Amino acid sequence: MRLFPYAHATHPQWPMAAALVLAQLRAQMALPGYAAQPTLALLYITDHYAPHAQAILEHLSGELSLVTDWSGTVGVGIASNNVEYFDEPALAVMLLDVPADQYRVFSGVAPLGLGFEAHTALVHADGSTADLGDLVQEMAGRTGAGYVFGGLSSSRYRSVQFAVAADGNLSGHGTASGVFSGGLSGVAFTEEVALVSRVTQGCSPVSKTRTITEADHNVVVALDGEPALYVLLRDLAISLDQPEEALDTVRKTLVALAAGAVGDAARMVRSTGNFGSEVMVRHIIGLDPGRRGIAVADHVQVGQQLAFCRRDREAARADLMRIGAEIREELEPRELSFAMASELHPEDALAEPHPARRIAGAVYVSCSGRGGPHFGAPSAEMHIVRRALGDVPLVGFFAGGEIAGDQLYGYTGVLTVFHE
């Protein structure tokens, strides 16, 4: 697997941005070590370009005649290696060096056929789709790994997805332009396509973990047998006698919920102080003094584990660096020669992709509420990713919700690396 050619550009006029992207892609495709004849492309655009989605797809696919399959979507921001584009017109493209028989682009008019054995999949979805959580779980259930990754389109204008499959559309569904709204689309991969994916929640616990012992729909009524509201007030050291101060603190606090009962409550929080991907972080949306409960933005059940937590810059940076370190550790050989080990020093992030990590390309989907502003400086989130992985091909977008495993997340980042 060769390095994936990738490019990004911003310009008020999309034809100029497309021309800059095409020039970068062609230059890379001529370099040794980069894929010269890729057939699969990922295309991400900011919502400034959403009204021109069809024209952009037609132009790029016409200029890149070797590329037969396209997938992508729109975001209020998009990302590439070391850069974020927020609130400006921009597009990013990455060409994947994956054999045609090892992937399949799917959409509402080109669903996955019975003859293709998907191991995992990159999924783009419209957040307005009914029963979206169930659809994501169903899609994950159709993969051998039970794991999909991606995110929900985010746009202040039109929400679009790109999906062009070389083998055409399902009979009876008519023709399709390759630009869709609603539902799910993406790329499924066979087991031969090696990848590593991690989720960063960016939260730090501010209380111990407890068990929900009484619940009503989205209201946590009791924790460890105590009224949940009293537990919250005690853990946060606030009082309803000072409502303004208490309300401000509660607004900054979230709840971490285990996807199901995990038995030992301590397992929710890892030794590194972060939550694992089995934990869902949800907002507190209200207090219920009558039932002495807490209303959260999700359905809760008796037996689930719950911890109060906060999102802040330090926690987000630390957790993003953690998943980068985990990916590095998994990809780098367990035993390195002295020469190779000597070259893998911290400044390696500023160098060309190192062969020890065997990374061909990466996709990063982050929440639209994260990005540089949340990390303290323009493009700061992508700077951290680059420092973790090195100067590797990468594209992605800032989503209205993130997908990992078989779950929908919020305020998270999902980093997926393709490797040899």
C-alpha positions in Angstrom: 0.0 0.0 0.0 1.5 3.3 -1.1 1.0 6.7 0.4 -2.4 8.2 -0.3 -2.2 11.4 -2.4 -4.1 14.2 -0.7 -4.8 17.9 -1.2 -6.7 20.8 0.3 -7.4 24.4 -0.6 -9.6 27.4 0.2 -10.8 30.1 -2.2 -14.0 32.1 -2.6 -14.6 30.5 -6.0 -14.8 26.7 -5.9 -13.2 26.3 -9.4 -10.0 27.9 -8.2 -9.9 25.7 -5.1 -10.5 22.7 -7.2 -7.6 23.7 -9.5 -5.3 24.0 -6.6 -6.3 20.6 -5.2 -5.9 18.9 -8.6 -2.4 20.4 -9.0 -1.4 19.1 -5.6 -2.8 15.6 -6.3 -1.1 15.3 -9.7 2.2 16.4 -8.2 2.0 13.8 -5.5 0.9 11.0 -7.8 4.1 11.6 -9.8 6.3 11.1 -6.7 7.8 7.8 -5.8 6.1 6.3 -2.8 2.7 7.7 -3.6 -0.1 5.9 -5.3 -0.1 6.6 -9.0 -3.4 4.9 -10.1 -5.8 5.1 -7.2 -9.5 4.4 -8.0 -11.2 5.5 -4.7 -11.5 9.1 -3.5 -12.7 10.8 -0.3 -14.1 14.3 -0.8 -15.0 16.7 2.0 -16.3 20.3 1.5 -17.2 23.1 3.8 -20.9 24.2 3.8 -19.9 27.3 1.8 -19.6 25.0 -1.2 -22.7 22.9 -0.5 -24.8 24.7 -3.2 -22.1 23.7 -5.7 -21.7 20.1 -4.6 -22.8 18.5 -7.8 -20.6 20.8 -10.0 -17.6 20.1 -7.8 -18.1 16.3 -7.9 -18.5 16.4 -11.7 -15.5 18.6 -12.2 -13.2 16.6 -10.0 -14.3 13.2 -11.3 -13.9 14.5 -14.9 -10.4 15.6 -14.2 -9.4 12.5 -12.3 -10.5 9.9 -14.8 -8.8 7.0 -13.1 -10.9 7.5 -10.0 -14.1 5.5 -10.4 -15.5 5.6 -6.8 -16.2 8.7 -4.7 -17.4 9.1 -1.1 -17.6 12.1 1.3 -19.8 14.7 2.8 -20.1 18.4 4.0 -19.1 19.9 7.3 -19.1 23.3 8.9 -15.4 22.7 8.9 -13.0 20.3 7.2 -9.6 19.1 8.1 -6.4 18.0 6.5 -2.9 17.3 7.7 -2.0 20.2 10.1 -4.8 22.5 9.1 -8.5 23.2 9.8 -10.9 25.3 7.7 -13.7 26.8 9.6 -16.2 29.3 8.3 -14.5 29.6 5.0 -15.0 27.9 1.6 -12.6 24.9 1.3 -12.4 21.4 0.1 -10.1 18.4 0.7 -9.5 15.2 -1.3 -7.6 12.0 -0.6 -7.1 9.2 -3.1 -6.9 5.8 -1.4 -4.6 3.1 -2.7 -6.9 0.2 -2.1 -7.5 -2.6 -4.6 -11.0 -2.3 -6.2 -12.0 -5.8 -4.9 -11.3 -4.7 -1.3 -13.8 -1.9 -1.0 -17.3 -1.0 -2.0 -19.0 2.4 -2.1 -22.6 2.2 -0.8 -25.6 4.5 -0.6 -29.4 4.4 -0.7 -29.4 3.5 -4.4 -26.3 1.3 -4.2 -26.6 -0.8 -1.0 -24.0 -3.4 -0.1 -24.7 -6.6 -2.0 -24.7 -10.1 -0.6 -21.5 -10.9 -2.5 -19.3 -8.4 -0.6 -18.0 -9.3 2.8 -17.5 -6.1 4.7 -15.2 -6.1 7.6 -15.6 -2.5 8.6 -16.9 0.7 6.9 -16.5 4.5 6.8 -20.0 5.9 7.2 -21.4 9.4 6.4 -24.9 10.1 7.6 -27.6 12.8 7.7 -28.5 13.7 11.2 -32.1 14.3 10.3 -32.6 10.7 9.3 -35.2 8.8 11.4 -34.0 6.1 13.7 -30.4 7.0 12.8 -28.9 5.2 15.9 -30.6 2.0 14.9 -29.4 2.3 11.3 -25.8 2.8 12.5 -26.1 -0.3 14.7 -27.6 -2.3 11.8 -24.7 -1.2 9.5 -22.1 -2.2 12.1 -23.9 -5.5 12.5 -23.4 -6.2 8.8 -19.6 -5.9 9.2 -17.3 -8.7 10.3 -15.6 -6.5 12.9 -18.9 -5.0 14.2 -17.2 -1.6 13.8 -17.9 1.4 11.6 -16.4 4.9 11.8 -17.3 8.3 10.4 -19.8 11.1 11.3 -22.9 13.1 10.5 -22.9 15.8 7.9 -23.0 19.3 9.4 -24.1 22.3 7.4 -25.8 25.7 7.9 -27.2 25.3 4.4 -27.7 22.1 2.4 -26.6 18.8 3.9 -25.1 16.6 1.2 -23.2 13.3 0.8 -21.1 12.1 -2.1 -21.4 8.5 -3.2 -20.4 7.2 -6.6 -19.9 3.5 -7.1 -18.1 2.0 -10.1 -20.5 -0.9 -10.3 -23.5 1.4 -10.6 -26.8 1.5 -8.7 -29.3 -1.1 -7.7 -31.7 -2.1 -10.5 -35.0 -0.2 -10.2 -33.6 2.7 -8.3 -33.0 4.8 -11.5 -30.0 7.0 -12.1 -28.2 9.0 -9.5 -26.1 12.1 -9.6 -23.7 11.0 -6.9 -24.9 13.7 -4.5 -27.4 12.7 -1.9 -29.3 14.0 1.1 -30.6 11.8 3.9 -29.8 8.3 5.0 -26.4 6.7 5.1 -23.5 6.3 2.6 -19.9 5.5 2.7 -17.2 2.9 1.9 -17.1 -0.6 3.2 -13.7 -2.4 3.4 -12.8 -6.1 3.4 -10.6 -7.6 6.1 -7.6 -7.2 3.8 -7.6 -3.4 4.3 -5.7 -2.9 7.5 -6.7 0.0 9.7 -6.6 1.2 13.3 -9.3 3.4 14.8 -9.6 5.2 18.2 -12.1 7.5 19.9 -11.2 10.5 22.0 -13.8 11.8 24.4 -11.8 14.6 25.8 -13.4 14.5 29.2 -12.1 14.2 32.7 -14.2 12.7 35.5 -15.1 15.0 38.5 -16.8 12.3 40.6 -16.5 8.6 41.4 -18.5 6.2 39.3 -22.0 5.1 40.6 -24.7 2.8 39.5 -28.1 4.1 38.4 -30.6 2.4 40.8 -33.8 4.2 39.6 -34.6 5.8 36.3 -37.5 7.1 34.3 -36.8 7.5 30.5 -34.2 10.2 30.4 -34.3 11.1 34.1 -31.8 9.6 36.6 -33.8 9.4 39.8 -31.4 7.6 42.1 -27.7 6.8 42.2 -26.5 4.0 44.5 -29.8 4.3 46.3 -29.6 8.1 46.9 -31.5 10.8 45.2 -29.5 11.7 42.1 -30.0 15.4 42.6 -28.5 15.3 46.1 -25.5 13.3 44.7 -24.9 15.9 42.0 -25.0 18.8 44.4 -22.6 17.1 46.8 -20.2 16.0 44.1 -20.0 19.4 42.5 -20.0 21.2 45.9 -22.9 23.5 45.0 -26.2 24.4 46.7 -29.6 25.4 45.4 -29.5 28.2 47.9 -27.2 29.9 45.4 -29.0 29.2 42.2 -26.9 31.3 39.8 -23.6 29.8 40.9 -25.1 26.3 40.9 -26.6 26.7 37.4 -23.3 27.9 36.0 -21.5 24.8 37.4 -24.2 22.4 36.2 -24.0 23.8 32.7 -20.3 22.9 32.6 -20.9 19.4 33.8 -21.9 16.3 31.7 -22.6 12.7 32.5 -20.6 9.7 31.3 -22.8 6.7 30.8 -21.6 3.2 30.2 -23.3 1.7 27.2 -24.6 -1.1 29.5 -23.9 -2.4 33.0 -20.2 -3.0 33.2 -20.1 -4.8 36.6 -17.1 -3.2 38.2 -17.9 0.5 38.2 -14.2 1.4 38.3 -13.7 0.0 34.8 -15.5 3.0 33.3 -12.4 5.2 34.0 -9.1 3.8 32.8 -5.9 4.0 34.6 -4.9 6.9 32.3 -7.9 8.9 33.7 -9.9 8.9 30.5 -13.2 7.2 29.5 -13.1 4.4 27.0 -15.2 4.1 23.8 -17.8 2.0 25.6 -18.8 5.2 27.5 -21.3 7.8 26.1 -21.0 11.4 27.3 -24.2 13.3 27.4 -25.4 16.8 28.5 -27.4 17.5 31.6 -30.5 19.1 30.3 -32.4 19.8 33.5 -33.0 19.2 37.2 -36.1 17.6 38.6 -36.6 18.9 42.2 -39.9 17.0 42.5 -38.4 13.6 42.0 -35.0 14.8 43.1 -33.6 13.6 39.8 -31.4 14.7 36.9 -32.5 14.9 33.3 -29.9 13.9 30.7 -29.9 14.0 26.9 -30.3 10.2 26.5 -32.4 7.3 27.6 -31.1 5.8 30.8 -31.6 2.4 32.4 -31.3 0.9 35.9 -27.9 -0.8 36.2 -26.0 1.6 34.0 -22.8 3.2 35.4 -22.7 7.0 35.6 -20.0 9.5 36.4 -20.1 13.3 36.3 -17.4 14.8 34.1 -16.3 18.0 32.4 -14.8 18.9 29.0 -12.0 21.4 29.0 -8.9 22.2 26.9 -6.4 20.2 29.1 -8.5 17.1 29.1 -9.2 17.3 25.4 -5.5 17.7 24.6 -4.4 14.9 26.9 -6.9 12.4 25.5 -6.1 13.3 21.9 -2.4 12.7 22.6 -3.3 9.4 24.3 -5.1 7.9 21.2 -2.2 9.1 19.0 0.3 7.3 21.3 -1.9 4.2 21.3 -2.0 4.1 17.5 1.8 4.7 17.3 2.4 1.8 19.7 0.2 -0.5 17.7 1.8 0.4 14.4 5.4 0.6 15.2 7.4 -2.7 15.2 7.9 -4.2 18.7 11.6 -4.5 17.9 13.4 -1.8 16.0 16.9 -1.6 14.7 19.1 0.9 16.5 19.2 3.1 13.4 15.4 3.1 13.0 14.8 3.7 16.7 17.2 6.6 16.7 15.3 8.3 13.9 11.9 8.0 15.7 12.5 11.0 18.0 9.9 13.7 18.8 11.0 15.9 15.8 10.0 13.0 13.6 6.5 14.7 13.4 8.1 17.4 11.2 9.6 14.8 8.8 8.2 12.7 6.0 6.1 9.7 7.1 8.4 7.2 8.7 8.4 3.6 7.3 8.4 2.2 10.9 4.8 3.3 11.3 3.6 2.0 7.9 0.9 4.7 7.7 -0.6 5.2 4.2 -3.2 7.7 5.2 -5.7 8.7 7.9 -9.3 10.0 8.3 -10.2 12.2 11.2 -13.8 13.1 12.1 -14.2 15.6 15.0 -17.2 17.3 16.5 -18.0 20.7 15.1 -17.8 22.1 18.7 -14.1 21.1 18.9 -11.4 22.2 16.5 -8.8 24.9 17.1 -11.1 27.1 19.2 -11.7 24.3 21.7 -7.9 23.5 21.8 -6.8 27.1 22.2 -5.5 28.2 18.8 -6.3 28.0 15.1 -5.8 24.4 13.8 -4.5 23.4 17.2 -6.4 20.1 17.1 -4.8 19.0 13.9 -1.4 20.1 15.1 -1.8 17.6 17.9 -2.8 14.9 15.5 0.2 15.7 13.3 2.6 15.6 16.2 1.2 12.2 17.1 1.2 10.6 13.7 3.8 12.5 11.8 3.4 14.3 8.5 1.0 11.7 7.0 -1.8 12.1 4.4 -5.0 13.0 6.3 -8.4 14.4 5.5 -11.6 14.7 7.6 -14.4 16.9 8.6 -16.1 18.5 11.6 -19.4 16.7 12.2 -22.8 17.0 13.8 -22.1 13.8 15.6 -19.4 11.1 15.4 -19.7 7.4 14.6 -17.5 4.7 16.1 -18.1 1.1 16.8 -21.9 0.8 16.6 -22.7 4.1 18.4 -23.3 7.7 17.8 -21.2 10.1 19.9 -21.0 13.8 20.5 -18.1 16.2 21.2 -15.6 13.4 20.3 -12.9 12.8 17.8 -12.6 9.6 15.7 -9.1 9.0 14.3 -8.7 6.1 11.8 -5.3 5.2 10.2 -4.8 3.0 7.2 -1.6 1.0 7.2 0.3 -1.7 5.4 
